[in-house]
Amino acid sequence: MNCEMHDVVVVGAGPCGSTAAYEIAKAGYDVLLLERDKVPGQFNSCGGGLGNFLLKKFDLPDSLVHKRINKVQLDITTKKKLYQADQPIYVSVKRTELDPFLARRAESVGAQLRCYQKAVDYDPFHKHVKVLDRATETHYQVGGKIVIFADGARSMAWQVCRIGVDHKRESIIGVAFELDYPDNPHEAFEFLFNGEKLPYGYYWVFPTTDTLNVGMGGPTAQLGGRIGKLLQEFIDSRDDLRGRKVVRKTSGLIPSYVADQLHGDGVLVVGDEIGRAHV
Ligand SMILES: Cc1cc2nc3c(=O)[nH]c(=O)nc-3n(C[C@H](O)[C@H](O)[C@H](O)COP(=O)(O)OP(=O)(O)OC[C@H]3O[C@@H](n4cnc5c(N)ncnc54)[C@H](O)[C@@H]3O)c2cc1C
């Protein structure tokens, strides 16, 4: 099979892959950015809570910000405490807006973004990535002097070269429901821990301008298989959440340990792949 060559191939146009592609393309290298979904961020799971400091650090525009949050409501087994700062600590964003922005920004400096292209295998000896074009259902190969895996918590890098995180080890599972709630009055990020009802794990409620992102996370071993049901019960238990239309449901793994090995010969992992990412 012929192999199309690039300086760098980045697998995954989430926040970390697109940021890596942006920085490397801006430095003048030829970068190919592969994304398995039709649009970056289409199915990526998140509460949408972003540290305010990240706006400046990653030069993100105000247009991505839904709410600036200076209040955090903690609820630990029904003991409530409201923390209020005099400036924003967090902002709320939507991954359906953030991820396309970051991918387009990488494109704007010369990276080649290809969506609906899934990396299905990697040959570490030749540094070739086998790609499935999901539109035509055909395969082709691309190669890079460096291949960067930024394909999230279930990355193939562990399977093919034993770098990054093994998602089967100690992962946390998370599920997020976005509830339709235009002009909601919520101004705080809420974190709820209930040692009686749920002795592990936590819930959150994060407001955007037109939705409430309600979710929960906890150890996969304890919550896997019933996390959606538990979240629905939590939603039904609250007057401000009950009965609202769910406009988006996503779930995913959150690695709970830091990978021992982050790179190999011509290959590198970034993002959730290393077990330390936040968007
Ligand atoms: C329920 C939940 C809620 C969360 N809430 C928050 C929060 O509020 N704030 C926060 O900071 N973090 C949150 N996180 C964590 C955050 O989502 C991740 O840390 C972040 O998305 C990691 O970014 P990434 O670019 O490494 O990977 P991802 O965002 O997972 O992006 C990986 C990309 O690679 C693509 N991809 C995967 N496999 C392939 C393949 N084989 N070929 C091509 N493309 C591929 C995917 O489609 C995706 O676009 C949450 C996680 C979950 C699961």
PDBQT file of the ligand as one rigid body, heavy atoms in Angstrom, charges set to zero:
ROOT
HETATM    1  C1  LIG A 301     -18.149  13.094  31.309  1.00  0.00    +0.000 C 
HETATM    2  C2  LIG A 301     -16.870  13.895  31.281  1.00  0.00    +0.000 A 
HETATM    3  C3  LIG A 301     -16.892  15.203  31.754  1.00  0.00    +0.000 A 
HETATM    4  C4  LIG A 301     -15.717  15.966  31.740  1.00  0.00    +0.000 A 
HETATM    5  N1  LIG A 301     -15.776  17.275  32.152  1.00  0.00    +0.000 NA
HETATM    6  C5  LIG A 301     -14.684  18.040  32.081  1.00  0.00    +0.000 A 
HETATM    7  C6  LIG A 301     -14.758  19.423  32.454  1.00  0.00    +0.000 A 
HETATM    8  O1  LIG A 301     -15.809  19.935  32.812  1.00  0.00    +0.000 OA
HETATM    9  N2  LIG A 301     -13.623  20.151  32.353  1.00  0.00    +0.000 N 
HETATM   10  C7  LIG A 301     -12.440  19.618  31.929  1.00  0.00    +0.000 A 
HETATM   11  O2  LIG A 301     -11.452  20.347  31.864  1.00  0.00    +0.000 OA
HETATM   12  N3  LIG A 301     -12.343  18.321  31.542  1.00  0.00    +0.000 NA
HETATM   13  C8  LIG A 301     -13.439  17.525  31.621  1.00  0.00    +0.000 A 
HETATM   14  N4  LIG A 301     -13.357  16.216  31.229  1.00  0.00    +0.000 N 
HETATM   15  C9  LIG A 301     -12.079  15.704  30.731  1.00  0.00    +0.000 C 
HETATM   16  C10 LIG A 301     -11.860  16.217  29.320  1.00  0.00    +0.000 C 
HETATM   17  O3  LIG A 301     -12.997  15.948  28.533  1.00  0.00    +0.000 OA
HETATM   18  C11 LIG A 301     -10.626  15.555  28.714  1.00  0.00    +0.000 C 
HETATM   19  O4  LIG A 301      -9.531  15.717  29.595  1.00  0.00    +0.000 OA
HETATM   20  C12 LIG A 301     -10.287  16.172  27.366  1.00  0.00    +0.000 C 
HETATM   21  O5  LIG A 301     -11.334  16.015  26.455  1.00  0.00    +0.000 OA
HETATM   22  C13 LIG A 301      -9.023  15.511  26.808  1.00  0.00    +0.000 C 
HETATM   23  O6  LIG A 301      -8.747  16.078  25.567  1.00  0.00    +0.000 OA
HETATM   24  P1  LIG A 301      -7.976  15.238  24.465  1.00  0.00    +0.000 P 
HETATM   25  O7  LIG A 301      -7.797  16.153  23.308  1.00  0.00    +0.000 OA
HETATM   26  O8  LIG A 301      -6.797  14.579  25.070  1.00  0.00    +0.000 OA
HETATM   27  O9  LIG A 301      -8.957  14.023  24.104  1.00  0.00    +0.000 OA
HETATM   28  P2  LIG A 301     -10.435  14.029  23.549  1.00  0.00    +0.000 P 
HETATM   29  O10 LIG A 301     -11.147  15.276  23.925  1.00  0.00    +0.000 OA
HETATM   30  O11 LIG A 301     -11.018  12.726  23.976  1.00  0.00    +0.000 OA
HETATM   31  O12 LIG A 301     -10.231  14.052  21.985  1.00  0.00    +0.000 OA
HETATM   32  C14 LIG A 301      -9.793  12.914  21.300  1.00  0.00    +0.000 C 
HETATM   33  C15 LIG A 301     -10.194  13.091  19.851  1.00  0.00    +0.000 C 
HETATM   34  O13 LIG A 301      -9.657  12.020  19.098  1.00  0.00    +0.000 OA
HETATM   35  C16 LIG A 301     -10.643  11.496  18.222  1.00  0.00    +0.000 C 
HETATM   36  N5  LIG A 301     -10.294  10.097  18.002  1.00  0.00    +0.000 N 
HETATM   37  C17 LIG A 301     -10.353   9.070  18.882  1.00  0.00    +0.000 A 
HETATM   38  N6  LIG A 301      -9.920   7.928  18.328  1.00  0.00    +0.000 NA
HETATM   39  C18 LIG A 301      -9.559   8.245  17.061  1.00  0.00    +0.000 A 
HETATM   40  C19 LIG A 301      -9.036   7.480  15.986  1.00  0.00    +0.000 A 
HETATM   41  N7  LIG A 301      -8.788   6.169  16.114  1.00  0.00    +0.000 N 
HETATM   42  N8  LIG A 301      -8.793   8.117  14.819  1.00  0.00    +0.000 NA
HETATM   43  C20 LIG A 301      -9.035   9.457  14.672  1.00  0.00    +0.000 A 
HETATM   44  N9  LIG A 301      -9.546  10.224  15.654  1.00  0.00    +0.000 NA
HETATM   45  C21 LIG A 301      -9.795   9.624  16.846  1.00  0.00    +0.000 A 
HETATM   46  C22 LIG A 301     -11.950  11.680  18.998  1.00  0.00    +0.000 C 
HETATM   47  O14 LIG A 301     -13.084  11.660  18.136  1.00  0.00    +0.000 OA
HETATM   48  C23 LIG A 301     -11.712  13.037  19.649  1.00  0.00    +0.000 C 
HETATM   49  O15 LIG A 301     -12.106  14.109  18.824  1.00  0.00    +0.000 OA
HETATM   50  C24 LIG A 301     -14.508  15.411  31.246  1.00  0.00    +0.000 A 
HETATM   51  C25 LIG A 301     -14.500  14.084  30.762  1.00  0.00    +0.000 A 
HETATM   52  C26 LIG A 301     -15.659  13.343  30.764  1.00  0.00    +0.000 A 
HETATM   53  C27 LIG A 301     -15.628  11.933  30.220  1.00  0.00    +0.000 C 
ENDROOT
TORSDOF 0
